[in-house]
Amino acid sequence: MIKKIVIALFALQALLLADFSGIDANQLKELQKQNIPVIDIRTPGEWKETGVIPGAHKIMFFDERGGYDVQKFLNELHKVAPDKNKPVVIYCRTASRTKIVGDFLAKQVGYKDVKELKGGIMFGWHDKLVKE
């Protein structure tokens, strides 16, 4: 019984320490200057259609049919963001998929500081061109 309580407390602590938050385009640019990895989780068709934020890593999570390969995604993610204690930024088309993936990375995978581009590439990047 005590063992189960200790395990539950560790799980709760991990959830409380994980952070998933939204950032704007200017904040993203500042994080890029600090070499924080930026991950585009969209599909190849979307990358072609709307382009990719300069410096972002293309690591698809959901395919065109909504399917996914979590292990493949995590293997690729760990190559560019191996330290779960450091920030990572994710984005998609309109920030709907990043809410699912960001929550998963923060609460189940153990990334401590996951950020999403608010509005995604369409409304958070293209519509709000970064002021230099």
C-alpha positions in Angstrom: 0.0 0.0 0.0 2.8 2.5 0.9 4.6 1.6 -2.3 1.5 2.5 -4.3 1.2 5.8 -2.5 4.8 6.7 -3.1 4.4 5.9 -6.8 1.3 8.0 -7.0 3.1 10.9 -5.3 6.0 10.7 -7.8 3.5 10.6 -10.7 1.7 13.7 -9.3 5.0 15.5 -8.8 5.9 14.9 -12.4 2.6 16.3 -13.6 3.0 19.4 -11.4 6.5 20.1 -12.6 5.7 19.7 -16.3 4.9 23.0 -18.1 3.0 23.4 -21.3 2.4 26.9 -22.4 1.8 29.1 -25.5 4.2 31.6 -26.9 3.9 34.2 -29.7 6.1 34.6 -32.8 8.4 37.1 -31.2 9.0 34.8 -28.2 9.7 31.9 -30.6 12.4 34.0 -32.3 14.0 34.8 -29.0 14.0 31.1 -28.0 15.6 30.2 -31.4 18.4 32.6 -30.6 19.0 30.5 -27.5 19.1 27.3 -29.7 15.9 26.0 -28.3 14.6 23.3 -30.7 11.5 24.2 -32.7 9.5 21.2 -34.0 7.0 21.3 -36.8 4.7 18.4 -36.2 2.6 18.8 -39.4 2.5 16.6 -42.5 4.8 16.8 -45.5 1.9 18.2 -47.6 1.4 21.0 -45.1 5.1 21.8 -45.1 5.0 22.1 -48.8 1.8 24.2 -48.8 2.7 26.8 -46.2 6.4 26.4 -45.7 8.3 25.8 -42.5 9.5 28.3 -39.9 13.3 28.8 -40.6 15.4 26.5 -38.4 12.5 24.3 -37.4 12.8 20.5 -37.4 10.2 18.6 -39.4 9.0 15.7 -37.3 5.5 14.6 -38.3 3.2 13.4 -35.5 -0.2 12.8 -37.1 -0.2 11.6 -40.7 -2.7 12.8 -43.3 -5.4 10.3 -42.0 -4.9 11.1 -38.4 -2.8 8.1 -37.6 0.4 8.3 -35.7 3.5 6.4 -34.7 4.4 7.6 -31.2 7.7 5.7 -31.0 8.9 6.9 -34.4 8.0 10.5 -33.4 9.8 10.2 -30.0 12.9 8.6 -31.6 13.2 11.6 -33.9 12.3 14.1 -31.2 15.0 12.7 -28.9 17.6 13.4 -31.6 17.0 17.1 -31.6 15.6 17.5 -28.0 17.4 14.9 -25.9 17.2 16.7 -22.6 13.7 16.7 -21.1 14.7 19.4 -18.7 15.3 22.0 -21.4 12.5 23.8 -23.3 11.2 22.6 -26.7 8.8 24.5 -29.0 6.2 22.7 -31.1 3.8 24.0 -33.7 1.3 22.8 -36.3 -1.1 24.6 -38.7 -3.5 26.3 -36.2 -2.3 25.0 -32.8 -5.0 22.4 -32.5 -2.7 19.3 -32.7 0.0 20.9 -30.6 -2.4 21.0 -27.7 -2.6 17.2 -27.8 1.0 16.6 -28.5 2.3 19.2 -26.0 0.1 17.8 -23.3 1.3 14.3 -24.1 5.0 15.4 -24.0 4.6 17.3 -20.7 2.4 14.9 -18.8 3.3 11.4 -20.1 6.8 11.7 -21.7 8.3 13.9 -19.0 9.4 17.0 -20.9 9.5 19.8 -18.3 9.0 22.8 -20.5 7.0 22.3 -23.7 5.8 25.5 -25.6 3.5 25.8 -28.5 3.3 28.6 -31.0 -0.1 30.1 -30.3 -2.2 30.1 -33.4 0.2 27.8 -35.2 2.0 28.7 -38.4 -1.2 30.1 -40.0 -2.3 32.5 -37.3 0.7 32.7 -35.0 3.4 33.1 -37.6 2.2 34.1 -41.0 -0.5 36.5 -39.7 1.9 38.1 -37.1 5.1 38.7 -39.0 8.0 38.9 -36.6 9.2 42.4 -36.0 13.0 42.5 -36.0 
